[in-house]
Amino acid sequence: MRNQEAENRARQAAACIRQRFSLTEDVRIGVILGTGWGEVLRLENAQELPFAEIPGFEDLPPGVEGHARKLVFGTIGDRPVLALKGRLHLNEHPVGAALCQMVRLQVEMLLHLGVEALILTNAVGGLATRVEVGDIVIVDGFVTLFAPPMPLYGGEFCSPEDALNKKLQRLALGWGEPLDVKTGGLVMVRGPFFEGRKYDKGNLARTGASMVGMSVLPEACVAALYEGVRVLALSFVTNDDIEEHSHDDNQRAAKAAAAKLGGFLTEVIGKLPI
């Protein structure tokens, strides 16, 4: 059973968005554009709404570079799409209940707008030799052992992996050119500091996961509370497990592949079975 207080916040946010975008029907496709993905998707007839103007985001923390924090409504072909340009993370300051509520709200408001196919994207570090820099990796499972508390309430028992949809994964695997597309597991750590290369990366690789990142798991947890919502999680590998890197480096790596990432994402959205 979903928490009613959280659902009420989502309904209020959704009502505001419907009014601002003059939505008369549900929008079935939603995308959360993470680090490096924020500018890759070109929506036609796009309208933007800053998070700060949506009920529930009054205490929005300072922005993170590469995360514009805007909700965009537009189309790809004849398909209406809602896209978050940037996301809120569980590692932002101040960490606490208000932040956790907003991390949940950014997902739940989309589901209250009718989203049934939710694409989650992020930038990740590769683990061991399972993936290479430049790969897109379709998340086929999670390692939750090192994750922070999720934006869930007592009694909201769910598995985030239940939301990951195998049909959507197969569809995405078929549209990999000219990028390498693989599948693998994702370890989530809170951050915002990067895990240690000397010891952490090797231990994380021993879990069997292919990559490590600071997002996607919370969104999948929220989506798993809603029966019928199908999630496709896509990670872009910006660094390996031994090289020095920074947030700026990761953004540059993703921006260098922006045209390919955008083409891939556009193709996938155009083929979604909705």
Beta strands, then each sheet from edge to edge (+ up, - down):
strand 1: 29-33
strand 2: 44-50
strand 3: 70-76
strand 4: 79-85
strand 5: 117-126
strand 6: 136-143
strand 7: 181-188
strand 8: 211-213
strand 9: 230-239
sheet 1: 2+ 3- 4+ 1+ 5+ 8- 7- 6- 9+
end
